Structures are given as C-alpha cells and as structure tokens.
Amino acid sequence: MKIGVLALQGSVSEHRLCMELLNMDVVDVREPSDMNGLKGLIMPGGESTTLRKLLVNSGLWDAISGSDIPIMATCAGAILMGESDDVTFEKMDFRINRNYYGRQKDSFEKDIRIGNNQEFRGIFIRAPAIVSVGDGTEAIAWDGEMVVGCTMDRHMALTFHPELNDDLTFHQMWIEEL
C-alpha cells in the first residue's frame, strides 16, 4: 500500500520510518502530483500557520481540500482537520484550540489513555486540544477527560506526536481502516 507523508515541515522522517516498519510503500509529498496513487496521507505537526502557507504555496491546499484521501494528522496537522478560529480543511467534526497547552516551553510527555484502558506515552509539543467532538467523530485517546485523539470516517487526528516513540499503535490503527 502506498502512503504519502506531507514533507513540508515537521516529523517527516519519523512518520516515514513508522510506515516503513509497517511494510508500507512511502512517498514524500511536496506537490500535488506526489499524491497520485496514494491510499492515505500523513500530515505531520509543525507550526499550523506556516504549514497552511506552505500548503497554499505548493498547490497542495486545493489538492487536499478537493480530495477524499484518508488523512492521519498529528499536532499542527490535526489543527487543520477540525474547526478552529483559522481557516482549516474541516474534514472532521471537532473543534480544536490551537495553543491549549501553552507555549513551546510548556511541552511535556505523559501517559494517555486509549481504548480498553491501555496506556500510550503521549508527547505533546506546543500542543493543541480537541475541545469538543461532534456527531460522527469518535474519541480514541484521552488525557484525563480531555480528548487528544479522534477518528471520523477514515481520518485520524491526534494532538500529540505518536511518531516520536517506538509504539506503532496509532499508525497501525489508521492503516487498518484504509
């Protein structure tokens, strides 16, 4: 299966490695033609305003907006998937607060809860938070009562960075839905 990793900023090589460990064929996506033949697209974190500008300038904003390709989005990528005070793709029904956890210096790691009360080591870097989840969106990860991960259709949005630890749980979960 051919998976693209948006290669404009963020943890591109880390997401690429996760997909390679899951035996996926991985392509770096820098322009619209790179999306040809993909079964899914990973949208890494970074800085959401910069990411938005890079997407527009590369022509990928329109390509992704007009596509029904399944997306796994982390951190800044997740900001662009739901509703916020800025322009987003609005491909998922949730509202996100861009700088909920604070500034860069407020970044942290902690165990979060996922289905069946399993734990996952969440790495939150200047992280957003999902402040409300709408119909059709399913919460899949929590920091206490705060939703930090959700799915809708074949999309997944995570406010943390699963690619920065050795656990492929979320990448595997997403691949299984493609």
C-alpha positions, 0 to 999 in steps of 0.5 A, spaced: 500 500 500 502 506 498 502 512 503 504 519 502 507 523 508 506 531 507 514 533 507 513 540 508 515 541 515 515 537 521 516 529 523 517 527 516 522 522 517 519 519 523 512 518 520 516 515 514 520 510 518 513 508 522 510 506 515 516 503 513 516 498 519 509 497 517 511 494 510 508 500 507 510 503 500 512 511 502 512 517 498 514 524 500 509 529 498 511 536 496 506 537 490 500 535 488 502 530 483 506 526 489 499 524 491 497 520 485 496 513 487 496 514 494 491 510 499 492 515 505 496 521 507 500 523 513 500 530 515 505 531 520 505 537 526 509 543 525 507 550 526 499 550 523 500 557 520 506 556 516 504 549 514 497 552 511 502 557 507 506 552 505 500 548 503 497 554 499 504 555 496 505 548 493 498 547 490 497 542 495 491 546 499 486 545 493 489 538 492 487 536 499 481 540 500 478 537 493 480 530 495 477 524 499 484 521 501 484 518 508 488 523 512 492 521 519 494 528 522 498 529 528 499 536 532 499 542 527 496 537 522 490 535 526 489 543 527 487 543 520 482 537 520 477 540 525 474 547 526 478 552 529 478 560 529 483 559 522 481 557 516 482 549 516 480 543 511 474 541 516 474 534 514 472 532 521 467 534 526 471 537 532 473 543 534 480 544 536 484 550 540 490 551 537 495 553 543 491 549 549 497 547 552 501 553 552 507 555 549 513 551 546 516 551 553 510 548 556 511 541 552 511 535 556 510 527 555 505 523 559 501 517 559 494 517 555 489 513 555 486 509 549 481 504 548 480 498 553 484 502 558 491 501 555 496 506 556 500 510 550 506 515 552 503 521 549 508 527 547 505 533 546 509 539 543 506 546 543 500 542 543 493 543 541 486 540 544 480 537 541 475 541 545 469 538 543 467 532 538 461 532 534 456 527 531 460 522 527 467 523 530 469 518 535 474 519 541 480 514 541 485 517 546 484 521 552 488 525 557 484 525 563 477 527 560 480 531 555 480 528 548 487 528 544 485 523 539 479 522 534 477 518 528 471 520 523 470 516 517 477 514 515 481 520 518 485 520 524 487 526 528 491 526 534 494 532 538 500 529 540 506 526 536 505 518 536 511 518 531 516 520 536 516 513 540 517 506 538 509 504 539 506 503 532 499 503 535 496 509 532 499 508 525 497 501 525 490 503 527 489 508 521 492 503 516 487 498 518 481 502 516 484 504 509 
